[in-house]
């Protein structure tokens, strides 16, 4: 299937090969799979697949915190997570790998053991049979139970949410292990392997430890409830033992007050402080107890997360498995199975309720549901295991030989179908996980930042993305130990920290956006922004160029990235010679042979922290720009040019009094960025000379509007004459429109054999809306058009399809942001809103193409004096739908609740929305039907505040 497909994914070949070999072994071994072998495979196989994804670099947010806190036996954020801290400390003592990698490994091991524990739970009845209405143990291994249990366990191991948290230092893989272990204990009780008085102490200890891991695991107590009402009733000794062991597990929380003075300068933790800390009382505002009634959209989010783990077939099997727990068995065992089913259902419901009620951004939002995923997949495995019992009952009949062969055939079919669950999770989820690239980039950014000439003993106020690499490099590698690194929770705290430090005369740098800094003055210090700079940039008597009448370019510095990334660092030094009347933006572009090759999106100076209208005459301001070169830039020499433009204008300020709007800075030599993969991998061969190795094609576009397409080409041994063409093909299979090949620096005939380049095409969509296929066809010659082979072993064709594009009418939606996402609809409920009142804004978005990053939506209330009187910034759907997970054409309902400030004056207010990337605060531009930028926000409505 993978060989003959038109697209290529490097994960699929190994997955299909390993899966095929595994299913073959299961089918040919006469006695089936032993329980010991199944457990080893359930643990070892996931661990082997996790290991290549473990990053040796520092992570972000909670991952970073655990990587730092665990080796030092520190204290993590509420509720402290003492069990995981102690486990992380043990792994940090390993004699190999980086410190970050060792703590990451703890999560991988926990997730692999969770798979093994789930296998043990589902295979508990592998050595049982029904005789005279009672369950009895036999030494004969079931030919089907253990393989089915193994496939269910691997489905858990490779489920998207658990896998994504198994490769980074986080508590959620440990949560899965504890939940699966609890299921193993209660399953042993339900099948008669343990009596209630034996199982209860185990469950007590496990529940106590689980709560010491994560407070939401208190729901495991619902799995223990069937043991309390079982007959024969457990003894008082067993009950007291369970309570005592549970308290012993909870006693791990004593680690927090005992360790608190050592990590907080001798401060003693009070009992009230301890209670608030372990219950995470500060986040109580995020918990809305009745959200499952008041916010029905939350149900859609939770159901989507559950379906994402196992698919529709898996959900159906899980429902069957839950029903089997209630319906199967003889009188005594039916009672236990029903209680087991009831316990798992109540625990599952508790975790679902929490996710419906707790408002937090992804990825934490998804991870909170991992214990429910474990139970869901337990039900899935139970559905197939109950099928085995009926076949063995039939096998006791006189027609044993015939029935055995029939069950073996059915077994082969069943195992093959069930194997598609873990295999599909493997080839869907695996390629999308990449913490190594992100960690490497963060560390390179941190090293470059700390190499800047920052003032001694300065403070850096950083956000949750920028703080980790700085802190890690400072404390693990000893870079700039004099700097004070600060990470806080909200804008008010950052502003208070800024003001207090400036008042004390401490230099302050920002790696976190704060508005309204023109009152202090700002200047760039590499990627950081210095507030109220004490040592301003040096003024030059003879500027390099004048832009308009007031702004001059004093000097610049352009340098390649020291870590070898595909970017250059550019610092421009501006000086004002008169008041600047315009709010201008800086634009940077590359040219070659007087042709514009690439242009960077316009930004306000100093990463958007300032406006030129606030610059006083005589000011000298450093302005840093990170120039990330796109993958489609051909290798060669280019000229870097700078222009100054009023916001959203197409005419820039004149350079040195001439008609020119751009000033050349320097020449740069760029290499091909061959290591950056495109979203779609292909292997089409054109005219035996040129391979199409990758493509990035949008799923939607506007009629007669521009569409950008990136294609990665690799030259074969023969010399190609030209690049193939892009063609539109309509529903009838006719060529609707042809776009000429792009002009690039150098013909592909000059490429070296094996050389790979990514090329950007800009094509115009057909004028008629509808579904079209974008195809690549060989160049026509005087005799005929060259032929292409679109896949291995396929026949020659004139064209190869890249993908289907839904061409929408040009008037669809209210606003188009960067040809990336469309605002389809917006509803504003602001009737009779007083100062301090609540506004409700309902947005509906439609993605035009897959997203590379997670963008943030802003909703702002602008008053009659053009000041902000209300704001909400969040990833879509309360942070639960980050854009990196959106598919092209997907529609997302996105509600917002925000409050008007108490000091809001009477008058007319405007509500605006837009998108920005937190990493650099760049906004998605608002574009018209021709792709021209017309703004960076859209006004969704107006309302009036009375006297």
C-alpha positions in Angstrom: 0.0 0.0 0.0 2.8 2.4 1.0 4.9 1.5 -2.1 2.1 2.1 -4.5 0.7 5.3 -2.9 1.1 8.7 -4.5 2.6 10.2 -1.4 5.5 9.0 0.8 5.8 9.1 4.6 9.0 7.7 6.1 7.2 6.3 9.1 4.8 4.1 7.2 7.4 1.7 5.7 8.9 0.6 9.1 5.4 0.5 10.7 3.9 -1.7 8.0 6.9 -3.9 8.0 7.0 -4.4 11.8 3.2 -4.7 12.0 3.2 -7.3 9.2 5.9 -9.4 10.8 4.2 -9.2 14.2 0.8 -10.3 12.8 2.5 -13.2 10.9 4.2 -14.4 14.1 0.9 -14.3 16.0 -0.8 -16.3 13.3 1.8 -19.0 12.8 2.6 -19.7 16.4 0.2 -22.6 17.3 -0.1 -21.9 21.0 -0.6 -18.2 20.6 1.4 -15.5 22.6 2.6 -16.2 26.1 1.7 -13.7 28.8 5.3 -13.1 29.7 6.2 -12.4 26.0 3.2 -10.2 25.6 4.2 -8.1 28.6 7.8 -7.7 27.4 6.6 -6.6 24.0 4.0 -4.2 25.5 6.8 -2.4 27.4 9.8 -2.8 25.2 8.3 -1.9 21.8 6.8 1.5 22.9 10.0 2.4 24.8 12.2 1.7 21.7 9.9 3.9 19.6 9.8 6.7 22.2 13.6 6.9 22.6 14.5 8.6 19.3 12.0 11.3 20.1 13.5 12.2 23.5 15.0 15.6 23.3 18.4 16.3 24.8 17.5 20.0 25.1 15.5 22.0 27.6 11.8 22.0 27.1 9.2 24.6 27.7 6.7 25.4 30.4 6.1 22.5 32.8 8.6 20.3 31.0 11.4 22.8 31.6 10.3 23.1 35.3 10.5 19.4 35.9 13.9 19.2 34.1 15.3 21.8 36.5 13.4 20.9 39.7 13.7 17.1 39.8 17.6 16.9 39.7 17.8 19.5 42.5 15.0 18.0 44.6 13.2 21.3 44.3 9.4 22.0 44.5 7.3 22.3 41.3 4.3 24.5 40.9 1.1 23.6 42.8 0.2 20.9 43.6 3.9 20.0 43.9 3.8 16.5 42.3 6.1 15.0 44.9 6.0 11.4 43.5 7.1 12.5 40.0 9.8 14.8 41.5 11.3 11.8 43.3 11.1 9.6 40.3 12.7 12.3 38.1 15.5 12.6 40.7 16.3 8.9 40.4 16.5 9.2 36.6 18.7 12.3 36.8 21.3 10.1 38.5 21.8 8.0 35.3 25.4 8.3 34.1 24.6 9.0 30.4 22.6 11.6 28.4 22.1 15.3 29.1 20.3 16.3 32.3 17.2 17.2 30.3 17.2 13.9 28.4 17.5 11.9 31.6 14.4 13.4 33.2 12.5 13.1 29.9 13.4 9.4 30.0 11.4 9.0 33.2 8.2 9.8 31.3 9.0 7.4 28.4 9.6 4.6 30.9 6.3 5.3 32.8 4.3 5.4 29.5 5.9 2.1 28.4 5.1 0.5 31.8 1.5 1.8 31.5 1.2 -0.2 28.3 2.5 -3.2 30.1 0.1 -2.8 33.0 -2.8 -2.5 30.7 -1.7 -5.7 28.9 -1.7 -7.5 32.3 -5.1 -6.2 33.1 -6.6 -7.3 29.8 -4.9 -10.7 29.8 -5.9 -11.7 33.3 -8.5 -14.2 31.9 -6.1 -15.7 29.3 -5.7 -18.8 31.5 -9.3 -19.3 32.4 -12.2 -21.3 31.0 -15.8 -21.8 31.9 -16.8 -25.2 33.4 -20.0 -26.1 35.2 -20.9 -22.4 35.4 -17.7 -21.4 37.2 -14.5 -19.8 36.2 -11.5 -22.1 36.5 -7.8 -21.6 35.9 -6.0 -23.6 33.2 -2.4 -23.8 32.0 -3.5 -23.7 28.3 -2.7 -20.3 26.8 -5.6 -18.7 24.8 -4.7 -18.4 21.1 -6.4 -14.9 21.0 -6.7 -13.3 24.4 -3.0 -12.3 24.8 -2.6 -10.9 21.2 -5.8 -8.8 21.6 -4.6 -7.5 25.0 -1.2 -6.6 23.4 -2.8 -4.7 20.5 -5.0 -2.8 23.0 -2.0 -2.0 25.1 -0.1 -0.8 22.1 -3.1 1.4 21.1 -2.7 3.1 24.4 1.1 3.5 24.0 0.8 5.1 20.6 -2.3 7.1 21.3 -1.6 10.7 20.3 -2.0 12.4 23.6 0.0 9.9 25.7 2.7 9.6 23.1 3.2 13.3 22.9 3.6 13.5 26.7 5.7 10.4 27.0 8.7 12.1 25.3 9.0 15.0 27.6 9.4 15.5 31.3 5.7 15.6 32.5 3.6 13.9 35.1 0.9 12.6 32.7 2.7 9.4 31.7 3.0 8.5 35.3 -0.8 9.1 35.7 -1.4 6.6 32.9 0.8 4.0 34.7 -1.0 4.5 38.0 -4.4 4.2 36.3 -3.5 1.1 34.3 -2.1 -0.5 37.5 -5.3 0.2 39.3 -7.2 -1.5 36.5 -5.0 -4.5 36.8 -5.7 -4.9 40.5 -9.5 -4.6 40.2 -9.5 -7.0 37.2 -7.6 -9.6 39.3 -10.3 -9.2 41.9 -13.1 -9.4 39.3 -11.7 -12.7 37.9 -11.2 -14.2 41.3 -7.4 -13.9 41.4 -7.6 -11.6 44.5 -10.1 -11.5 47.3 -11.4 -8.1 48.4 -9.4 -8.1 51.6 -6.2 -8.7 49.5 -7.0 -6.2 46.8 -8.1 -3.3 49.1 -4.7 -2.6 50.6 -3.1 -2.6 47.2 -5.8 -0.1 46.0 -5.3 2.0 49.1 -1.6 2.4 48.6 -2.0 3.0 44.8 -4.7 5.6 45.3 -2.5 7.5 47.9 0.5 7.4 45.6 -1.7 8.5 42.6 -3.0 11.6 44.5 0.6 12.4 45.3 1.2 12.3 41.6 -1.7 14.4 40.4 -4.7 15.5 42.5 -7.2 14.5 39.8 -6.2 10.9 40.3 -8.3 10.9 43.4 -11.0 9.5 41.0 -9.2 6.2 41.3 -11.2 5.7 44.5 -14.2 5.0 42.3 -12.4 1.9 41.0 -12.0 0.7 44.6 -15.6 1.2 45.6 -16.7 -2.2 44.1 -14.3 -3.9 46.6 -16.1 -2.4 49.5 -19.5 -3.7 48.5 -18.3 -7.1 47.3 -19.4 -10.4 48.9 -17.9 -11.7 51.0 -17.4 -8.3 52.6 -13.8 -7.2 53.3 -12.7 -7.5 56.9 -12.1 -4.5 59.1 -8.4 -5.3 59.1 -8.4 -5.0 55.3 -10.2 -1.7 55.4 -7.9 -0.3 58.0 -4.9 -1.5 56.0 -6.2 0.2 52.9 -6.7 3.5 54.7 -3.3 3.2 56.4 -1.5 2.5 53.1 -3.4 5.2 51.4 -2.3 7.7 54.0 1.3 6.4 53.6 1.1 7.2 49.9 -0.3 10.6 50.6 2.5 11.2 53.1 4.7 11.9 50.1 3.2 15.4 50.3 5.2 16.0 53.5 8.1 16.4 51.1 6.8 19.9 50.2 6.9 21.5 53.7 10.0 19.7 54.7 11.9 20.8 51.5 10.3 24.3 51.4 12.8 26.1 53.7 15.8 24.8 51.7 14.5 26.2 48.4 12.9 29.4 49.8 15.7 31.0 51.8 14.7 29.4 55.1 11.0 30.3 54.9 8.7 27.9 56.8 5.6 26.8 55.1 2.4 27.3 57.2 -0.3 24.8 57.3 -2.7 27.1 55.5 -0.2 27.8 52.8 0.4 24.0 52.5 -3.3 23.4 52.0 -3.7 26.1 49.4 -0.6 24.8 47.6 -1.4 21.2 47.3 -5.0 21.9 46.3 -3.9 24.5 43.7 -6.3 27.0 45.1 -4.9 29.8 43.0 -6.3 28.1 39.9 -9.8 27.7 41.3 -11.1 30.4 38.9 -10.4 28.1 36.0 -12.8 25.4 37.4 -16.5 26.0 36.4 -18.5 23.2 38.1 -21.6 23.6 35.8 -19.7 24.1 32.6 -21.0 20.7 31.3 -24.5 22.3 31.3 -23.7 26.0 30.7 -21.1 25.5 28.0 -22.3 22.7 25.6 -19.4 23.3 23.2 -17.1 21.7 25.8 -18.7 18.3 25.0 -17.5 18.6 21.4 -13.9 19.2 22.6 -13.9 16.2 24.9 -15.5 13.9 22.4 -13.0 15.0 19.8 -10.1 14.2 22.1 -11.5 10.7 22.9 -12.1 9.9 19.2 -8.6 11.1 18.3 -7.1 8.4 20.5 -8.9 5.4 18.9 -11.0 6.5 16.0 -14.6 5.7 15.4 -14.1 2.0 15.3 -12.2 2.1 18.6 -15.1 4.1 20.2 -17.6 1.5 19.0 -15.5 -1.4 20.4 -15.1 0.4 23.7 -18.9 0.8 23.9 -19.2 -3.0 23.2 -16.6 -3.8 25.9 -18.4 -1.7 28.5 -21.6 -3.5 27.7 -19.9 -6.9 28.0 -18.8 -6.0 31.5 -22.4 -5.6 32.5 -23.9 -8.5 30.5 -21.4 -11.5 30.7 -20.7 -14.1 33.2 -22.4 -16.5 35.6 -24.3 -15.2 38.7 -21.3 -14.6 41.0 -19.0 -13.3 38.3 -21.7 -11.3 36.6 -22.0 -9.3 39.8 -18.3 -8.6 40.0 -18.1 -7.7 36.3 -21.0 -5.4 36.7 -19.4 -3.7 39.6 -16.1 -3.5 37.7 -18.0 -1.9 34.8 -19.8 0.5 37.1 -16.5 1.5 38.8 -14.7 2.1 35.5 -17.7 4.1 34.2 -17.9 6.3 37.2 -14.1 7.0 37.2 -14.3 7.7 33.5 -17.2 10.1 34.0 -15.3 11.9 36.8 -12.3 12.6 34.5 -14.6 13.7 31.7 -16.5 16.0 34.0 -13.2 17.6 35.1 -12.2 18.3 31.5 -15.6 19.7 30.8 -15.2 22.0 33.8 -11.6 23.0 33.9 -10.6 25.9 31.5 -6.9 25.6 30.6 -5.0 25.7 27.4 -3.6 22.8 25.5 -1.5 20.6 25.8 -2.4 20.4 29.5 -6.1 20.3 28.6 -5.7 17.2 26.5 -3.4 15.5 29.0 -5.8 15.8 31.9 -8.0 13.2 30.0 -5.2 10.6 29.8 -6.6 8.5 32.7 -10.0 8.4 30.8 -8.1 7.3 27.7 -6.7 4.3 29.7 -10.2 3.2 30.7 -11.5 3.7 27.2 -8.9 1.5 25.7 -9.4 -1.0 28.6 -13.1 -1.3 27.5 -11.9 -1.6 23.9 -9.7 -4.6 24.8 -12.5 -6.1 26.9 -14.8 -6.2 23.9 -12.6 -8.7 22.0 -11.6 -10.7 25.1 -15.3 -11.5 25.8 -15.6 -12.8 22.2 -12.9 -15.3 23.0 -14.9 -16.9 25.9 -17.8 -17.7 23.6 -15.6 -19.4 21.1 -14.0 -21.6 23.8 -17.4 -22.6 25.0 -18.2 -23.8 21.5 -14.9 -25.5 21.4 -16.0 -27.9 24.2 -18.6 -29.4 21.8 -18.2 -32.6 19.8 -17.3 -30.7 16.7 -14.1 -29.4 18.4 -11.8 -29.8 15.3 -14.2 -27.9 13.0 -14.8 -25.2 15.6 -11.1 -24.8 16.3 -10.3 -24.2 12.6 -13.2 -21.7 12.3 -12.0 -19.8 15.4 -8.4 -19.7 14.1 -9.6 -18.1 10.8 -11.7 -15.7 12.7 -8.8 -15.0 15.0 -6.6 -14.1 12.1 -9.2 -11.7 10.8 -9.8 -10.2 14.2 -6.1 -9.6 15.0 -5.5 -8.1 11.6 -8.4 -5.6 12.0 -7.4 -4.8 15.6 -3.8 -4.3 14.6 -4.9 -1.4 12.5 -5.6 0.6 15.6 -2.0 0.8 17.0 -0.6 0.9 13.5 -2.8 3.8 12.4 -1.8 5.7 15.6 1.8 5.0 14.8 1.9 6.4 11.2 -0.5 9.2 11.9 1.0 10.5 15.2 4.7 9.6 14.9 5.7 12.0 12.1 4.1 15.0 13.8 6.1 14.7 17.0 9.3 16.8 17.1 10.5 18.2 20.4 14.1 18.0 19.3 14.0 20.7 16.6 12.1 23.0 18.9 14.5 22.4 21.8 17.5 22.9 19.5 16.1 26.2 18.2 15.3 27.4 21.8 18.8 26.7 23.0 20.4 28.4 20.0 18.2 31.5 20.6 19.2 31.5 24.3 22.9 31.2 23.5 22.8 34.1 21.0 20.8 36.2 23.5 23.2 35.7 26.4 26.2 36.5 24.1 24.9 40.1 23.7 26.5 42.9 25.6 23.8 43.1 28.3 24.3 45.3 31.3 25.7 43.7 34.4 23.2 42.6 37.1 20.3 43.4 34.8 16.9 41.7 35.0 15.3 39.9 32.1 11.5 39.6 32.2 10.7 36.6 30.0 7.6 34.7 29.0 7.1 30.9 29.3 8.8 30.2 26.0 11.9 32.5 26.4 12.6 31.9 30.1 13.5 28.1 29.9 16.5 28.3 27.6 17.9 31.3 29.4 17.5 29.7 32.8 18.9 26.4 31.7 22.0 27.9 30.0 22.6 30.1 33.0 22.3 27.4 35.7 23.5 24.4 33.7 26.3 26.0 31.6 27.1 29.0 33.7 26.4 31.7 31.1 25.8 35.1 32.6 25.1 34.2 36.2 24.9 37.8 37.1 21.5 38.3 35.3 18.2 38.0 37.2 15.7 36.0 35.2 12.0 36.6 36.0 9.0 34.7 34.8 5.5 35.8 36.0 1.9 34.9 35.2 0.1 37.9 33.8 0.7 41.4 32.3 -0.1 43.2 35.6 2.6 41.3 37.4 5.2 41.9 34.6 4.4 45.6 34.6 4.7 45.8 38.4 8.1 44.0 38.2 9.2 46.4 35.5 8.3 49.5 37.4 9.8 48.4 40.7 13.1 47.5 39.1 13.4 50.7 37.1 12.6 52.6 40.2 15.6 50.9 41.9 17.9 51.7 39.0 18.2 48.2 37.8 18.6 47.7 34.0 15.6 45.8 32.6 15.3 43.7 29.4 12.1 42.2 28.0 11.6 38.9 26.4 7.9 39.2 26.8 5.6 41.7 25.0 4.2 44.6 27.1 2.2 47.4 25.5 2.6 51.1 26.3 6.4 51.3 26.7 6.9 54.5 24.8 6.6 56.4 28.0 9.9 54.8 29.1 11.7 54.5 25.7 13.0 51.2 24.3 15.9 49.9 22.3 16.9 46.5 21.0 19.7 44.5 22.6 19.8 41.6 20.1 16.5 39.7 20.5 15.8 41.4 23.8 14.2 44.9 24.3 15.9 47.2 26.8 13.5 49.5 28.6 14.7 53.0 29.4 18.1 52.3 28.0 20.9 53.7 30.1 23.5 53.4 27.2 21.8 54.5 24.0 23.1 53.5 20.6 25.8 55.7 19.2 24.7 58.5 17.0 26.5 58.9 13.6 27.2 62.3 12.1 26.8 61.0 8.6 23.8 58.7 8.3 23.8 55.9 5.7 20.4 57.1 4.4 17.5 59.4 5.1 13.9 58.2 5.0 11.6 61.1 4.5 12.3 64.3 6.4 12.7 63.0 9.9 14.1 59.5 10.0 17.7 58.5 9.2 19.5 55.1 9.2 22.5 55.6 11.3 24.2 52.2 11.0 23.5 48.5 10.8 24.9 45.1 11.7 24.1 42.0 9.7 25.5 38.6 10.8 24.8 35.0 10.0 23.4 32.8 12.8 26.3 31.4 14.9 24.4 28.1 15.3 24.1 27.6 11.5 20.3 28.1 11.4 18.7 29.4 8.2 18.6 33.0 9.4 20.6 36.2 9.7 20.5 38.7 12.6 20.0 42.3 11.5 20.3 45.3 13.8 19.3 48.7 12.4 20.2 51.9 14.3 17.8 54.7 13.7 18.1 58.4 14.6 15.4 61.1 14.4 16.2 64.5 13.1 12.7 65.9 13.6 9.4 64.7 15.0 8.1 61.7 13.1 4.5 62.3 12.1 3.7 58.9 10.7 3.3 55.5 12.5 5.7 53.7 10.2 6.7 50.1 9.8 10.0 48.5 8.7 10.1 46.3 5.6 13.0 44.1 4.6 13.4 42.3 1.3 15.9 40.3 -0.8 16.6 41.2 -4.4 18.7 39.7 -7.1 19.3 41.2 -10.5 16.8 44.0 -9.7 14.1 41.4 -9.1 12.4 41.1 -5.7 12.8 37.5 -4.5 11.4 37.7 -1.0 9.9 40.3 1.3 9.4 40.1 5.0 6.1 41.1 6.6 6.1 44.7 7.8 6.7 45.3 11.6 6.9 48.3 13.8 10.4 49.0 15.1 11.9 47.2 18.1 9.7 44.1 17.7 6.5 46.2 17.8 7.3 47.6 21.3 7.3 51.2 20.1 5.8 53.6 17.6 7.9 56.1 15.7 5.4 58.9 16.5 6.6 58.7 20.1 10.3 59.1 19.2 11.6 62.6 20.3 14.0 64.5 18.0 17.5 63.4 18.5 16.6 59.9 19.6 18.9 57.0 18.7 17.2 53.6 18.8 18.5 50.1 17.9 16.1 47.9 16.1 16.6 44.1 15.8 15.2 41.8 13.2 15.6 38.0 12.9 15.6 37.3 9.2 14.3 33.7 8.9 14.9 32.6 5.3 12.2 30.5 3.7 13.1 27.1 2.5 12.2 27.9 -1.1 15.0 30.5 -1.5 17.4 29.3 -4.0 21.1 29.3 -3.0 23.0 32.3 -4.2 23.9 35.9 -3.6 21.3 38.4 -2.7 21.0 42.0 -1.7 19.3 42.9 1.6 17.2 46.1 1.3 15.3 48.1 3.9 12.3 50.4 3.4 10.2 52.5 5.7 6.4 52.6 5.0 3.4 54.2 6.8 1.3 51.3 8.1 -0.6 49.4 5.5 0.6 51.8 2.8 2.1 50.7 -0.5 4.2 53.8 -1.0 7.2 54.1 1.3 9.1 57.1 2.5 11.5 58.5 -0.1 15.2 57.6 0.4 17.5 60.6 0.3 15.0 62.8 -1.4 14.7 60.5 -4.5 11.9 58.5 -5.9 13.5 55.3 -4.4 11.7 53.6 -1.5 14.3 51.0 -0.7 17.9 51.3 0.5 20.4 48.5 -0.1 22.3 47.3 3.0 24.6 44.4 2.1 25.1 41.3 0.1 24.4 37.9 1.6 25.2 34.4 0.4 22.5 31.8 1.2 22.7 28.1 1.0 19.9 25.7 0.2 17.9 24.7 3.3 17.4 21.1 2.4 16.7 19.9 5.9 13.3 21.6 6.3 10.7 19.1 5.2 7.4 20.1 3.6 4.0 18.9 4.8 3.5 16.4 2.0 6.3 13.9 0.9 6.1 12.6 -2.6 8.2 10.6 -5.0 7.2 11.6 -8.6 9.7 11.4 -11.4 9.5 13.8 -14.4 11.1 13.0 -17.7 13.5 10.7 -15.9 15.5 13.8 -14.8 13.7 15.5 -11.9 12.2 14.1 -8.7 9.3 15.8 -6.9 10.3 15.1 -3.2 7.9 17.3 -1.3 4.9 19.7 -1.5 3.1 22.2 0.6 -0.3 22.9 -1.0 -3.2 24.8 0.6 -6.5 23.0 0.9 -8.6 26.1 0.1 -8.3 29.4 -1.7 -10.4 32.2 -3.2 -11.6 32.4 -6.8 -9.2 34.5 -8.9 -7.0 35.0 -5.9 -3.3 34.2 -5.5 -2.3 30.9 -4.0 1.3 30.0 -3.0 2.7 26.5 -3.4 6.0 25.2 -2.3 7.6 22.2 -4.1 10.9 20.5 -3.3 12.7 19.2 -6.4 15.7 17.0 -6.6 17.8 16.5 -9.8 18.5 13.0 -11.0 21.5 12.0 -13.1 20.1 13.6 -16.3 20.1 17.3 -16.7 16.5 18.7 -16.7 15.8 21.5 -19.1 13.2 23.4 -17.1 10.9 23.0 -14.1 7.5 21.3 -14.7 4.3 23.5 -14.9 1.4 23.8 -12.4 -2.0 23.1 -13.9 -5.6 23.4 -12.6 -7.8 20.4 -13.4 -11.6 20.8 -13.0 -14.1 18.1 -11.8 -14.5 16.9 -15.4 -10.8 16.2 -15.7 -10.1 19.1 -18.1 -7.2 21.5 -17.7 -8.9 24.6 -16.5 -5.9 26.9 -16.2 -2.1 26.7 -16.5 0.5 28.7 -14.5 3.9 29.1 -15.9 6.9 27.8 -14.0 8.5 30.3 -11.6 11.6 32.2 -12.4 14.5 31.1 -10.2 18.2 31.9 -9.8 19.7 29.4 -12.2 18.1 26.8 -14.5 17.7 23.3 -13.0 20.0 22.1 -15.8 22.8 23.8 -13.8 22.0 21.9 -10.6 24.4 19.2 -9.5 23.2 15.6 -9.7 21.3 14.9 -6.5 21.0 18.6 -5.5 17.7 19.5 -3.9 15.9 22.8 -3.9 12.5 24.1 -2.7 10.8 26.4 -5.1 7.8 28.7 -4.4 5.0 29.0 -7.1 2.4 31.8 -7.0 -0.6 30.7 -9.0 -4.0 32.3 -9.6 -7.0 30.3 -8.7 -9.7 29.7 -11.3 -12.4 32.3 -11.5 -15.2 29.8 -11.0 -15.7 28.4 -7.4 -15.6 24.6 -7.0 -13.2 21.8 -6.3 -10.1 21.5 -8.4 -7.0 19.4 -8.5 -3.6 21.0 -8.6 -1.3 19.0 -10.8 2.3 19.1 -12.0 2.9 18.4 -15.7 6.2 18.1 -17.6 7.3 20.9 -19.9 5.9 20.7 -23.5 8.4 20.5 -26.4 8.0 20.9 -30.1 7.0 17.3 -30.4 5.2 16.3 -27.3 4.9 16.9 -23.6 7.4 15.1 -21.3 5.9 12.3 -19.2 5.9 11.7 -15.5 5.8 8.6 -13.2 3.7 9.7 -10.2 4.6 6.8 -7.9 6.7 3.7 -7.8 5.6 1.1 -10.3 3.0 3.4 -11.8 2.5 3.9 -15.5 3.6 7.1 -17.2 1.3 10.1 -17.1 1.2 13.6 -18.4 0.6 15.1 -15.0 0.8 14.2 -11.3 -1.8 15.4 -8.8 -0.6 17.4 -5.8 -3.9 17.6 -4.1 -7.5 18.9 -4.2 -8.1 22.6 -3.6 -11.6 23.9 -2.7 -11.9 27.3 -4.5 -14.3 29.5 -2.6 -16.2 32.5 -3.9 -14.2 35.7 -3.4 -16.9 37.1 -1.0 -16.9 34.2 1.5 -16.4 35.3 5.0 -15.9 38.6 6.7 -12.1 38.9 6.7 -9.1 37.0 5.3 -6.0 36.9 7.5 -2.9 36.3 5.5 -4.5 33.7 3.2 -4.2 31.5 6.3 -7.6 31.7 8.0 -10.9 33.3 7.2 -13.3 34.9 9.7 -16.6 33.4 8.6 -18.9 35.0 11.1 -18.8 37.1 14.2 -21.5 37.8 16.8 -21.2 40.5 19.4 -23.6 40.5 22.4 -22.9 43.8 24.1 -26.5 45.0 24.7 -26.6 47.5 27.5 -23.0 46.8 28.7 -22.1 49.1 31.6 -18.5 49.9 32.7 -17.2 46.7 34.3 -19.8 44.6 32.4 -19.3 41.5 30.4 -19.1 41.2 26.6 -19.7 38.0 24.7 -18.1 37.5 21.3 -18.7 34.5 19.2 -16.3 33.9 16.3 -16.2 31.2 13.6 -13.0 30.6 11.7 -12.2 28.6 8.7 -8.6 27.5 8.0 -7.4 27.8 4.5 -4.2 25.7 4.9 -2.4 23.8 7.6 -0.7 25.9 10.2 3.0 25.7 11.0 2.8 27.5 14.4 0.3 28.1 17.2 -1.1 31.5 16.7 -3.0 33.6 19.3 -6.3 35.3 18.8 -6.8 38.8 20.3 -10.2 40.4 21.0 -9.9 44.0 22.0 -12.3 46.7 23.0 -11.3 50.2 21.7 -12.9 53.1 23.4 -13.9 56.5 22.0 -10.4 57.8 23.0 -8.7 55.1 21.0 -7.6 53.4 24.3 -8.0 49.7 25.2 -10.8 49.1 27.7 -11.0 45.3 27.5 -8.9 42.5 26.0 -8.8 38.7 25.7 -5.8 36.9 24.2 -6.0 33.1 23.9 -5.4 30.2 21.6 -8.8 29.3 20.0 -11.6 27.7 22.1 -10.2 28.7 25.5 -6.8 27.4 24.5 -8.1 23.9 23.7 -7.7 24.1 19.9 -4.2 25.3 19.1 -3.8 26.1 15.4 -1.0 23.6 14.7 -3.7 20.9 14.9 -6.1 22.5 12.4 -6.7 20.9 9.1 -7.3 22.9 5.9 -11.0 23.6 5.5 -11.8 23.0 9.1 -14.3 25.3 10.8 -13.8 26.2 14.4 -16.4 27.9 16.7 -14.4 30.2 19.1 -16.3 32.0 21.9 -14.8 34.7 24.1 -16.0 36.4 27.3 -14.3 39.7 28.4 -15.0 42.5 30.7 -15.2 46.2 30.1 -12.9 48.2 32.4 -14.5 49.9 35.4 -13.1 53.3 34.2 -14.6 53.0 30.7 -15.9 56.5 29.7 -19.2 56.9 28.0 -19.2 56.8 24.2 -19.0 54.4 21.2 -16.7 51.4 21.5 -15.4 49.1 18.7 -14.5 45.4 19.1 -11.6 44.2 17.0 -10.1 40.8 16.4 -6.9 39.5 14.9 -4.1 37.0 15.1 -0.5 37.2 16.3 2.5 34.8 16.9 3.6 35.1 20.5 7.3 34.2 19.7 7.8 37.5 17.8 4.5 39.3 18.2 4.0 39.4 14.4 0.4 39.7 13.3 -1.3 38.0 10.5 -2.1 40.7 7.9 -5.7 41.4 6.8 -5.6 41.0 3.1 -8.1 41.9 0.3 -9.2 39.7 -2.6 -5.9 40.6 -4.5 -3.7 39.6 -1.6 -2.8 43.2 -0.7 -2.4 44.0 3.0 -5.1 46.4 4.2 -4.6 46.1 8.0 -3.9 43.7 10.8 -7.3 43.5 12.6 -11.0 43.4 11.8 -13.8 45.3 13.5 -16.6 42.8 14.4 -19.0 45.3 15.9 -19.7 48.4 17.9 -21.6 49.2 21.1 -22.3 52.3 23.2 -21.7 52.9 26.9 -24.1 55.5 28.3 -23.6 58.2 30.8 
